[in-house]
């Protein structure tokens, strides 16, 4: 096995571990950039490895399996395919609250409503510790986190709850996470 294939297997393993941790435990690398770089490096290196070794039987089988999986993901209204494309291309609104937490507006699926989730930083990783609705109602008007004048973390009453104060030009909204 040559060096390129070993590197590709390492990138694939890293991407699968990152995906499994994200889906099951809401843990990912800090920021979205690292996750997206891993996805794009895997995607580009897949084409490189398959086309470079196209004469070998394993490359034909692997390429065929990937094409079949992409085709199968298109069957249920393209939802898995569009979710992956959305993850790779969509820029998400992110606001750093303090050195420990930040909030991000996103959706894990193209057919789901967006929501705001709170991330807690753990060195190079971050974990989703809570979520709330993406819209804020003040006097029958709805606002998003882009409309917020300031977002503050209020002193905790206990370790399990986080209170955030979203200040808009029309008023303030308190949310418990």
VENKAZI-V116541 format. One record per pair of residues at least 4 apart in sequence whose ideal C-beta (glycine too) atoms are under 7 Angstrom apart, sorted by the first residue. I is the first residue (numbers start at 0). J is the second residue. Records with the same first field share a line. If there is no record, write none. Layout:
I: J  J
This chain:
0: 4  5
2: 6
3: 7  48
4: 8  48
5: 9
6: 10
7: 11  44  48
8: 12
9: 13
10: 14  40  41  44
11: 15  41
12: 16
13: 17  37
14: 18  37  38  41
15: 19
16: 20
17: 21  27  28  34  37
18: 22
19: 23
20: 24  26  27
21: 25  26  27
25: 126  127
26: 124  126
27: 34  124  125
28: 33  34  123  124
29: 120  123  124  125
31: 35  91
32: 36
33: 37
34: 38
35: 39  87
36: 40
37: 41
38: 42  87
39: 43  87
40: 44
41: 45
43: 47
44: 48
45: 49  65
46: 50
47: 51
48: 52
49: 53  58  61  62
52: 58
53: 58  59
56: 60
57: 61
58: 62
59: 63
60: 64
61: 65
62: 66
63: 67
64: 68
65: 69
66: 70
67: 71
68: 72
69: 73  80
72: 79  80
73: 77  80
75: 79
77: 81
78: 82  108  109  110
79: 83
80: 84
81: 85  109
82: 86  108  109
83: 87
84: 88
85: 89  109
91: 103  104  105
92: 103  104  144  145
93: 101  103
94: 101  102  144  150
95: 101
96: 100  101  102  150  152
97: 152
99: 119  120
100: 117  118  119  152  161
101: 118
102: 115  116  117  144
103: 116  118
104: 113  115  133  143  144
105: 113  116
106: 111  112  113  114
107: 111
113: 133
114: 130  131  132  133
115: 130  131  133  144
116: 127  129  130
117: 128  129  130  161  176
118: 125  126  127
119: 125  126  128
120: 125
121: 125  126
129: 161  176
131: 174  176
133: 143
134: 141  143
135: 141  142  165  167  172
136: 141
137: 142  167  169  170  172
138: 169
140: 169
142: 146  167
146: 167
147: 165  166  167
148: 166  167  168
149: 166
150: 163  165
151: 164
152: 161  163
153: 162  164
155: 160  161
156: 160
160: 175
161: 176
162: 173  175
163: 174  176
164: 171  173
165: 171  172  174
166: 171
